[in-house]
């Protein structure tokens, strides 16, 4: 250990290397409910791409596993290292390097948080549209997991916003992919191959991201429904209306009560309406023009009424913002309530009703309580699973994830596979695809030092 720490200290300085008892417990876990904390061999905090390159040259020579880490807000265990691994923490590489207002792009370092980028873009009337629910999350982590969030129904997920990357390969080589342009037919798209690879192929040291004009006006519409089937049936007509919602969220009644109660938020919904509500649809609309926003709000309200909403509420701006904030904290509310796991299955949008019906049946069969919400506009369903018995929970998760895959979906829409969904991924994914992924991994990382044991063994 002394030799490894010394080699790393030669690169970044001894004050930026931690080992043994000097390693903070924060580096031993992420936010995944099932991950077991592990103290890594060392934590190193580089400040430049050149230092990252030198760290990987040391790791390559010494055959030391390396795990990249941003803010540690992930939900799959992807940033948790083994006892023999070095964590490369990007907390010192956190700058917004450039806001290019002519090309509508931002260039950021991997440790830059969503909040920092949002503040920088707001100052020039632009916005980076991916908000996965935690403003302290890092852009490097978002790239690694292809983070999504509530705005994906309008803007897509991280991979739709990443135009280029600076990468350090396993042996220390530095390459650039993409750039400040939106299309290219120049060989394989290495940028998109890296997005979502969870640090298993390369370490991202810079990202070039697409920006958009920041709309000046927004409104939140809340529609209660008496059944989940009615909520999910309303989604396609809303999307097809051409109104273009920024957010289209399904929240079941149990989750709505939990998140508003935790936030101390009273939405003013009459008690008799709440009592007869099984689920809510939350629609956020935005526009650069207030009059057009008013027209869209009226149109979506009339449409939701026709589609069976018990009532339609246009929330005051402060209440609308508070509801979205409360929804973003749904994970932490579930965690505080004792949830044993979180599922983020994604299915085709038209299959959500069918999938949720199956979820209810499976929960009963496995003596579990399952509640949740989701980015219903893009088919991403988030479920909080309450089943403390590990064996029963495993059987339930296999069934829940398998049901999503059977409907043409995938086991994770935005949290990633990491270590905690790996067993389900291996069991439910096409073996031929996994074999191809292994060959890609071997091409990028022949010594297997980059985040080993994540996605697959």
C-alpha positions, -999 to 999 in steps of 0.1 A, spaced: 0 0 0 28 24 8 43 18 -26 10 25 -44 3 56 -23 38 69 -30 34 64 -67 1 82 -67 15 110 -45 43 115 -71 16 123 -96 -9 145 -76 10 154 -44 7 136 -11 -21 159 1 -44 146 -27 -40 109 -19 -58 92 10 -54 56 23 -63 35 53 -81 53 80 -77 86 62 -103 76 36 -136 92 44 -166 67 46 -182 88 18 -159 71 -7 -171 37 4 -206 37 -11 -230 55 -33 -268 60 -28 -278 24 -38 -299 8 -10 -284 -26 -13 -247 -19 -18 -223 -30 9 -198 -2 18 -162 -11 9 -130 9 18 -108 11 -13 -71 7 -14 -67 45 -19 -84 76 -31 -66 99 -55 -79 134 -65 -64 146 -98 -67 182 -110 -58 178 -147 -62 154 -176 -24 149 -175 -26 137 -139 -54 113 -148 -33 99 -176 -4 95 -153 -26 77 -127 -38 53 -153 -2 46 -164 6 37 -128 -25 15 -126 -17 -2 -159 19 -9 -149 10 -22 -114 -23 -39 -125 -43 -19 -100 -81 -17 -105 -94 19 -110 -129 32 -102 -140 67 -114 -161 87 -90 -181 119 -93 -205 130 -65 -214 95 -54 -251 100 -61 -256 68 -82 -281 41 -75 -264 10 -88 -231 6 -69 -211 15 -101 -188 40 -82 -181 16 -53 -146 1 -55 -132 -32 -42 -106 -34 -14 -78 -36 -39 -89 -7 -61 -80 30 -64 -108 55 -65 -102 84 -89 -123 111 -75 -130 141 -98 -139 166 -71 -110 188 -80 -119 187 -117 -152 205 -114 -150 235 -137 -174 248 -163 -146 254 -188 -166 272 -214 -201 284 -223 -202 289 -261 -233 310 -267 -228 310 -305 -227 272 -309 -250 265 -278 -226 242 -261 -210 239 -227 -176 223 -221 -173 209 -185 -150 188 -164 -164 155 -150 -167 168 -114 -188 197 -124 -223 194 -108 -256 200 -125 -262 229 -102 -230 247 -112 -237 242 -148 -273 254 -144 -261 286 -127 -236 292 -155 -261 286 -183 -289 306 -166 -266 337 -167 -266 337 -205 -302 325 -211 -294 289 -219 -301 256 -202 -287 221 -201 -320 201 -200 -311 169 -182 -322 170 -146 -321 134 -131 -334 146 -97 -302 155 -78 -285 188 -86 -254 178 -68 -248 150 -93 -217 153 -114 -217 155 -152 -191 128 -154 -214 105 -134 -243 115 -157 -223 106 -187 -212 73 -172 -248 62 -164 -266 79 -193 -287 98 -167 -323 108 -176 -349 124 -154 -383 140 -157 -374 162 -188 -365 132 -210 -400 132 -225 -391 165 -243 -353 166 -244 -342 130 -242 -315 117 -219 -278 124 -215 -266 106 -246 -288 130 -267 -269 160 -253 -233 147 -254 -215 160 -285 -180 151 -276 -157 138 -249 -121 138 -238 -111 104 -226 -82 87 -209 -78 51 -219 -67 23 -197 -31 27 -206 -30 64 -201 -36 75 -238 -57 107 -242 -81 109 -271 -110 132 -281 -143 122 -297 -168 144 -314 -168 181 -309 -189 212 -312 -210 198 -341 -242 177 -341 -235 151 -368 -206 131 -381 -202 100 -403 -165 96 -396 -162 60 -384 -175 44 -352 -193 68 -328 -170 64 -298 -188 92 -280 -220 73 -277 -202 40 -269 -187 57 -238 -220 72 -227 -236 47 -203 -205 25 -200 -202 32 -162 -164 38 -163 -156 4 -177 -141 15 -210 -124 49 -203 -123 78 -178 -140 109 -190 -120 141 -183 -141 166 -203 -176 167 -219 -190 189 -246 -227 193 -241 -256 206 -261 -275 236 -247 -309 251 -255 -326 285 -251 -340 287 -216 -378 292 -217 -390 321 -197 -424 308 -187 -436 274 -172 -468 261 -156 -476 229 -137 -508 210 -142 -519 183 -118 -547 158 -128 -560 132 -103 -574 100 -118 -594 72 -101 -573 44 -116 -538 38 -129 -552 26 -161 -568 60 -168 -536 78 -160 -515 57 -184 -542 58 -211 -539 96 -210 -502 97 -217 -502 89 -255 -530 115 -263 -511 142 -243 -479 134 -262 -497 132 -295 -514 166 -289 -484 185 -301 -483 205 -269 -448 191 -261 -448 189 -223 -414 193 -205 -425 169 -178 -450 141 -179 -450 122 -146 -471 94 -131 -473 94 -93 -494 69 -74 -515 81 -45 -493 65 -18 -462 81 -32 -479 115 -37 -490 115 -1 -455 105 11 -435 131 -10 -459 160 -2 -460 151 34 -423 149 36 -420 184 20 -448 199 41 -466 207 9 -504 212 7 -516 213 -29 -551 222 -20 -567 191 -34 -601 185 -17 -603 156 7 -630 138 -13 -610 140 -45 -579 126 -27 -599 98 -12 -610 87 -47 -577 91 -64 -555 62 -73 -528 81 -92 -519 115 -105 -506 129 -138 -482 158 -134 -477 179 -166 -452 207 -168 -455 230 -198 -430 257 -209 -428 284 -235 -408 315 -244 -441 334 -246 -466 337 -218 -497 339 -240 -488 307 -258 -482 290 -225 -517 300 -213 -532 285 -245 -513 253 -240 -524 251 -204 -560 255 -214 -557 229 -241 -540 203 -219 -566 209 -192 -595 203 -216 -578 172 -230 -572 157 -195 -608 163 -186 -619 145 -217 -595 116 -208 -612 110 -174 -594 132 -149 -614 138 -118 -604 175 -120 -576 196 -133 -555 219 -112 -532 246 -125 -508 250 -96 -494 284 -85 -458 288 -96 -444 283 -61 -465 252 -56 -457 238 -90 -420 242 -83 -423 227 -49 -442 196 -62 -415 190 -88 -388 193 -61 -407 169 -39 -410 144 -68 -373 147 -73 -368 136 -37 -390 106 -40 -360 82 -36 -350 97 -3 -385 96 10 -387 59 0 -353 53 17 -365 70 49 -396 49 48 -375 17 48 -376 7 11 -354 -24 5 -347 -17 -32 -355 7 -61 -364 -5 -96 -362 17 -127 -376 -5 -154 -383 11 -188 -409 -2 -212 -425 11 -243 -448 39 -234 -479 21 -246 -471 -9 -223 -470 10 -190 -506 2 -180 -500 -35 -187 -467 -34 -168 -482 -17 -138 -510 -43 -136 -484 -70 -137 -464 -52 -109 -495 -53 -87 -500 -90 -93 -464 -98 -86 -463 -78 -54 -492 -99 -41 -477 -131 -51 -444 -123 -34 -459 -108 -2 -443 -74 -9 -455 -38 -9 -445 -20 -41 -453 17 -48 -439 43 -71 -439 69 -98 -422 74 -131 -413 93 -161 -444 80 -178 -438 101 -209 -408 79 -218 -419 46 -202 -395 48 -173 -412 33 -142 -396 38 -107 -408 14 -81 -400 13 -44 -399 -23 -32 -406 -32 4 -396 -68 11 -370 -73 38 -365 -110 31 -335 -111 7 -345 -144 -10 -381 -133 -16 -370 -99 -28 -346 -115 -53 -374 -136 -67 -397 -106 -69 -370 -85 -87 -363 -112 -112 -401 -113 -119 -405 -75 -120 -375 -69 -143 -383 -99 -165 -418 -86 -170 -404 -54 -182 -381 -71 -206 -409 -93 -219 -428 -62 -229 -400 -50 -250 -382 -30 -223 -350 -30 -203 -341 -36 -167 -328 -1 -161 -338 31 -178 -313 55 -162 -297 42 -130 -274 18 -147 -264 -18 -140 -234 -13 -118 -228 -41 -94 -263 -43 -79 -283 -50 -111 -256 -71 -126 -271 -105 -117 -304 -96 -132 -287 -82 -163 -267 -114 -168 -298 -135 -163 -322 -116 -185 -301 -101 -213 -293 -118 -246 -261 -139 -241 -249 -129 -276 -251 -92 -267 -232 -98 -234 -205 -117 -253 -201 -87 -277 -199 -63 -248 -172 -84 -233 -152 -82 -265 -156 -44 -266 -145 -42 -230 -114 -63 -238 -105 -40 -267 -106 -9 -245 -93 -25 -214 -73 -57 -221 -59 -58 -185 -94 -54 -170 -84 -26 -146 -113 -1 -153 -142 -6 -129 -140 -44 -129 -170 -64 -118 -195 -37 -130 -222 -45 -157 -209 -81 -160 -182 -102 -142 
